[in-house]
Amino acid sequence: MTDDEAKGRPAVLGDLVRDRAGLAIACEACSRHVALDPATLAKRLGYDCSVPSLRARLLCSRCGSRSIDVQVRYAGPGVISRADQA
């Protein structure tokens, strides 16, 4: 958790890129799970795009639903984040 997050500012994609975190995305309608790279999303949506706003911006490529769950995956020291295996 960054100092800004502790003060109440939601995490932004730039925070995740800096912290080498991953994103686990799940469709609540069809149960599809994918891992997304925050750096790739940040290039498209902006490094200042808040993580909570992603729910409204993403849609399932399988069923088209906008009912999306977004989870940040932080890796511990010496651990590679594998959100696709969460």
C-alpha positions in Angstrom: 0.0 0.0 0.0 1.4 3.4 -1.0 1.3 6.5 1.3 -1.4 8.0 -1.0 -3.6 4.9 -0.7 -3.2 5.0 3.1 -4.5 8.6 3.0 -7.6 7.6 1.1 -6.5 8.0 -2.6 -7.4 5.0 -4.6 -4.6 3.2 -6.4 -4.0 4.1 -10.0 -2.4 2.1 -12.7 0.9 4.0 -12.4 1.1 2.7 -8.8 0.7 -0.9 -10.0 3.3 -0.4 -12.7 5.7 1.0 -10.2 5.1 -1.7 -7.6 5.2 -4.5 -10.3 1.7 -5.6 -9.3 -0.6 -7.6 -11.5 -4.4 -7.5 -12.1 -6.7 -10.5 -11.9 -9.9 -9.9 -13.8 -13.0 -12.1 -13.4 -16.3 -11.9 -15.3 -19.1 -12.4 -12.7 -21.5 -13.5 -15.5 -19.6 -16.3 -17.2 -16.7 -16.9 -14.7 -13.9 -16.2 -17.2 -10.7 -15.2 -15.5 -7.8 -13.4 -17.1 -4.6 -11.7 -15.9 -4.0 -8.2 -17.3 -0.7 -6.3 -17.3 -1.1 -2.9 -15.6 1.5 -1.3 -17.9 -0.4 -2.3 -21.0 -3.6 -0.9 -19.6 -1.8 2.3 -18.5 -0.6 3.0 -22.0 -4.1 2.8 -23.2 -6.1 4.3 -20.3 -3.5 6.5 -18.7 -1.2 6.0 -15.7 -3.6 8.1 -13.6 -6.6 5.8 -14.3 -7.8 4.6 -10.9 -8.1 0.9 -10.2 -11.7 1.2 -8.9 -12.8 2.9 -12.2 -11.7 -0.2 -14.2 -14.9 -2.1 -13.3 -16.9 0.4 -15.3 -14.4 0.5 -18.2 -13.9 -3.2 -18.8 -16.1 -5.8 -20.5 -15.8 -9.5 -20.9 -14.5 -10.6 -24.3 -16.3 -13.9 -24.0 -19.9 -12.9 -23.1 -19.9 -9.1 -23.3 -20.9 -8.5 -19.7 -19.8 -5.4 -17.8 -20.1 -7.2 -14.4 -16.4 -7.4 -13.8 -14.4 -8.1 -10.6 -10.9 -6.5 -10.4 -8.3 -7.6 -8.0 -4.8 -6.3 -7.5 -2.1 -9.0 -7.1 1.0 -8.0 -5.3 4.0 -10.4 -5.2 6.1 -10.8 -2.1 9.9 -10.5 -2.1 11.3 -13.0 -4.5 7.9 -14.1 -5.7 6.7 -13.6 -9.3 3.0 -12.5 -9.4 0.9 -15.0 -11.4 -2.6 -13.6 -11.2 -3.7 -16.0 -13.9 -3.2 -18.9 -11.4 -5.0 -17.2 -8.5 
